[in-house]
Amino acid sequence: MIERYSLPEMSAVWKDEFKFRTMLEIELLAAEAFARQGSIPSAAAARMRRKACFDLEEIKKIEESTNHDIVAFVTNVSASIGADAQYFHAGLTSSDLLDTTLGVQLKFASAILSRGLEKLLVSIKRRALQHKRTVCIGRTHGVHAEPVTFGLKLAVWYEETKRNIARLKPASKEAAQGKLSGAVGTYSNIDPGVELFVCRKLGLSPASISTQIIQRDVYANYLCVLALIGSSLEKFAMEIRHLQKTEVLEAEEPFGKGQKGSSAMPHKRNPVICERICGLSRLLRGNAQVALENISLWHERDISHSSNERVIIPDSTIVLDYMLNKFTAVVDGLNVYPARMLENLDRTGGLIFSQRVLLELMEKELPRPKAYDMVQRCAMRTWKGEGKFLANLMDDKEVSSYLSKKELERIFDLDHYLRNVDTIFKRTIEKKIS
């Protein structure tokens, strides 16, 4: 049975061999179900199971004249069965095979993607714990804000990856559907029990109701979830791309022995994997948009969705699988430069402590607008290159009338910003996953 096959590589799930092998299993299970109901001889179902086979090259040749892949498949398999072929594909329509096969393919594809997400989660956790207290500057609008730790950055990725794992589960379950309900979904030539039997054997849920097809909002939802996961990976990769800029250089994707960054400039070490991930994320979002367009079809079915689904569904799963594997390798081998982080942290001459100065002045019962203007006055001097922020605060007579030198020096203490790191880690990275 299909459910007993070991987990293949993602590309194998979408090859013709897998597709037609699954279709053949659906047909043989349907015949077995018919035999159980007494609709066809049990001996015929047994002979079909024993004799039925297909030839990919022959199917392609037949399709050249029929211009219909399912007719070509049925014709080819029927030839291998012989006289019992009269019972083969009885009561079924093409979409019974196509959509049920798609359900099996997405079942396998989802398992592969889930495995990839779990591996990424483990990798992020390891690096986050490693850099739990590696201090770096936090940035808002691309501008230095206040100190954070590199571990906290990774903890954000960890939580988002957990959410993506949680999002994929229901979307995968919904996509793992099958239907054997005939030309317009009324079971006119097939008993609903046959559908139930086949789907159970394949590990699928039978569609509660269908037309000639399973409704396409199911696959639109699935591809939207894949696009969302891809967008998260883009977000993570974008952060590394920024941190790898020459003038920042706080972290850098791994650069292998013998790797070349440029055909013209031997010094180059470019974030090519992260850039690739960002580009592929756009492809996933584009495919999701096409899937949304597929929801609206004429009446019980047209085939405007069929051609593009042969591209967007396999491609989206293959692309996301690739992205997960590549980004996990980036996280595992990420070069992190704590000394550079501290160097960058001090680039603004202590301006990152401005909020604490403001709050301390307000503790002295100064109105916020007045305190803000006092701190900003000293900060703007530092922005202009006129000394360090702490020195400017100490030199400011109005500020120093409220805050002593000792109080100001205490404000410029990095440990203040790390005091809740343990709390954040306990409810994210260090929290047991139920």
N, C-alpha and C positions, 0 to 999 in steps of 0.2 A: 504493500500500500504506500501511497505518497507520504503519509505521516511517519513512516518508518525510515525514510531517507535521511541521511545525516545532512547537516547544514552545509550547503554548497557555498562557493564564492558568489558574490553578487552578480557578476556578469553571466554566470551559468544559469541563473534563475530566468533570464530573459532570452536565452538561446532557443532556437527552434526545437532542439532535441528535448529540452525540458517541457516546452509548451505542448508539443504533440504527445509526449509521454503522459503528461497530465490529462490531456484530452482523451487519450485512449483509456486511461484508468477511469475517467468519468463515464465513458461509454460502457465499459465492462461492469462497473458498479451498477449502472442503471439497468443493464441486462440482468444482473443478479437480483436486483430488486423486483424487476418484472417477473422473474422466475419464481421468487418467493410468493408473489401474488397469484401465480398461476397463469399469467398472461402469455408467457412463452415457456417452452419445455426447459426444465432444469438442465437436461443433458446438453441442450443447445448453448445455454449460458456457460456451462463448464467447458465445452469445446471452444467457444469463442475466447475464453480466458486462456486456454492452452495454445491456440493457434494464432490469435490476432497479433499483428506486428505492422510496422510501417517503415517506409524507406523515404528519407528526406529528399533525395534526388528525384525519385519518382513523383513525389508530391509536387515538387517544383515544376516538373515537366507537365503534369496534368493541369496545374494551375495556369500554365501558359495558355491553354485552350479554354478552360472553364472561367478564368478570371475570378475565381472564388476559392479561397484557401481551405474553407471547411468542406466544400464539395470535393476538392482534390484529396483532402485527408480521408474522408469517408470512402471515396472510390478506391483509394490505395489500400486502406485497411480491409475493406470488403473483399478485395481480391485475395488477401491472405486467409480469410475466414472460409470462403467457399460457399456452400449451400446455406449455411446458417446466417449469411449476411442479410437475409431478409429480416432478421430481428435487430440488426445493427442500426443504431441511430433512429430507431422507431419512436415516433412521438416527440422527438426533440427538434429544436430549431438551433441555428448556428450560434445565437447569443447564449443559449444554455451552456454550450461548450466554452465560448469565449469569456463570458463573465465569471463562470465558475472557475475556469482556469486562472483568470486574473486574480480571483480570491485566493487561490493557492499560492500564486506567485507573490502576492503582497504579504501573505502569511510568512513566507520564507524571507522576503526582503525586510519585513519589519523586525524579524528576529535578528537579522544581521545588523540592522541599524541600531537596535536596542543594545546589542553586544558592543558596538562601537561607542555608543554614548556612555555605557558603563565603564569602558576602558578609559575614556577621556576623563570621567569623573574621578577615577582612582588616581590618574596622573595629576590632575589639578590639585587634588587633596594633598598629595605628597609634596608638591612644590609649595603649596600654601603654608603647610606646617613648617617647611624648611625656612620660609621667609616671613614667618609670623611677626617678627620684630625688626625686619629689615626696613629701616625708615627711608621714606622717599617723599617727594613733594606731591601733594594732590593738586590737580589743576581743574579749574572751571573756566569755560570759554577759551581753553588753551593757555590760560594765564595762571601763574602760581597762586594757590589759595592757602591751604594749611597742610601741615604734615599728615601723612597717612603711613601705612606700611605696605610693602609689596605683597605681603601675605593677605592683607585685606582686599587688595585689588583682585587677587586670585579667589578669595572667598566669595566675592560677588559673582565671578564666573562659575564657581561651584554651585551656588544656589540657582543660578539661571539654567545650568545644565541639568540639575535635579528637576526643575520645572519642565524642561524639554522632555526628559524621560517620562514624566507624568503625563505630558500632553500626548506623547506618541502612543501610549498604551490604549486609550479609548479609540483614537483614530485608527490604530492598527486592528483593533477588535472589530470595529465597524466595517473596515475595508475587507476583512476576511469573511466575505459573504459568498453564497452561491445561489443559483436559481435554475431550476429545471421545470419551468411552468409553461413552456410552449410559445407560440407565435405572438400572443398579446397578453400573456400572463394569466390566462384563465384555466390552465391545466386541461384544455379541451381534449388532448390526446395522451395525457400522462397523469397518473394519480399523484396527488401531493405527497403521498407516502414515499414515492420513489425519490423525490427531491430531498426529503428528510433523511432517508437512508444514505444517499450519496454524500450529502453534506456532512453528516455525522462521521462517516468513514474518512472523509478528507479533513476533518477538524475544522469545518466551516460552520457558520450560522446560516440557515436558509433565510432568504429575504422574506420578510413578513408579507410583502406584496411587491409585485413587479409588473412591468408592462412586458415588452419583448426583452427588456434589459433591466438591470439594477439601475436605480436612479443615480444620476451623475453627481448629485450633491455629495454623495459618499466619497467619491474620489477627489472632488474639489476640496473637501475638508482635509483629506489625507495630504494632498499636495500643499495645501496652505500650512499645515503643520510642518512639513518638510522645509518649506520656505522660511518658516519662523525659526526653525533650528539652524538653518543655514545663515540666517541673519544674525543670530547669536554668535556663530563662529566668525562671521565678518566683524562683528563688534570686538571680539577678543583679538582677532588678527590686526584690526585697525590700531588697537592700543599698542601692540608690539611694533607695528610699523612706525608709530610716532616715537616710541621709546628708542628705536634703532636709528633715528635721525642723527647725523654726525654731531650736531650741536647739543643733542640730548644724551644719547648713547648710554642709557641706563639698563637696557636689556637688548638682546640680539638673538634672532633665530639662529639655530645651529648652522655652521658653515663647514661642510665636509672637506676632508683631505682631498686635494685635487680639484675641488670645486672652483669654478671661475665666475666672477661677478660681472665681467664686461669683456667684450671682444676687443675693446679699445683701451680700457683703463685697468691695468693690473691690480690697482689698489682696492677696487670696488668689492664690497660685501653687502649685497642688496637683500632686502626682505622678500625674496621672490615667492616663497611658499605662502606667506601671509597675503601678498598681493594676489596670488592665484586664488586663494580662498575668497577674497573679497570679490573678485571677478565672477567666480562660479556662483556665489550667493545671488548675484543679479539674475543669473540663468534660472535658478530655482524660483525666484519671485515671478519671472516671466512665465514659466511653466504653470505656476499656480494661477496666474491670470487667465491663461488658456483654459485651464480646468474649470474655472468659474464660468467662462463662456459656454462650456459644454453642458451646463445644467439645463438650459432651455432647448428642448428638441421638439420636433413636430409630433403631436399626438402620442401614439404609443412607442414611436421610435423613428428617427431617421439615422443616417450614418455620418452626419457632419462631425461628430465627436470621434468616430472610429479611427480615422487616419492620424489625427494628431495625438491620440492617446497611445498609439504604437511608438511614439517618440517621447512624449512628455513624462509618461509614467515610468518606463524603464530608465530614461535618462536622469530623472530626478532622484531615483533611489541609488543609481550608480554614482552620480555626482556627489550626493551627500555621503555615501559610504567612503568615497575617495577623500572628501574634505575631512571627515572624522579621523580617518587614518593618518592623513598628513598633519592635521593640527595636533593630534595626540603626540606625534613624533616631535613637533615643534616644542610643545610644553615639556616633554621629557628631556629634550636636549637644550632647552633655553639657556642662553648665557645671561647671567644676572650680575650687574656691577654695583655692589653696595657703596663702594668708595665714590663712584661717580654720582650716585644718588645723593650722597651727603654734600658733595661739591655743588651740585645743582641746587640743592635745598638752600644753600647760602648765597646763591647768585643775586638775590634781591636785597642783600645786606640786612636781613632780619625783618623785612616787611611782612613776612608771613605771620608774625606775632601780633599784628595790629588789632585784631579782634579782642584778644586777651587784654591789651592795654585799654581798649575802649571799655570793656566790662569792668575792669578794675577801677577806672575813673568813675564809672556809674555807681560802683559800690561806695565811692566817697560822696555819694548823693549829688553828683553833678547831673544836670539834665542831659539827656542823650544827645540832642543837637549840639550842645556846647562841647561835650566830651568828644563827639565825632569830629568836629571842626578842629579841635586841638590835636587829635591824633593824625588827621589827614594833613594838617599843616606840616607836621614833622615828616610824615610819609612822603609828601611831595618833594621835600628837600632831598630825601634819599633817592627817589626816582630820577631826579635831575643830576645825580652823582655827587651830591654835596654831603658825603659822609654816611656812616652806618646809621641804621634806624635807632638803635639803642643809644648811641652817642647823641643823636639829634634830640631824642626825648629827654636825655639828661641835661642837655644844654638849654632846653626850652624852659624858661622861668615859670611859665604858667603850669606846665605839666609837672615840673619838679616841686612845685608848691603843694601838689597833692600826692605825688608818689616819690618815695625816697629811692636812692640808688639801689638799696638792697631789695626793695619791692620790685623795681624794674628788672633787676637781674633775675629775680625769681620767676618773673613772667616769661623770660626768654629761656625756658627749660623744656626741652623736647619731651621729657617723661610725662608731662601733663597730657600730651596728645596720645599717649599710649596706654593711659590708665584703664581704658575700657576695652582694649584689644582682646583680653581673655574672655570677657563677657560675650563679645561678638562671635568669637571662635566657638564658644560653648554652644551657641544656638545655631551655628552653621556647620563649619568644618568638623567640629568634634561631637556634634549631635549624632546619636545613633539613628540610622535609617530604619524605620519600622517596615 
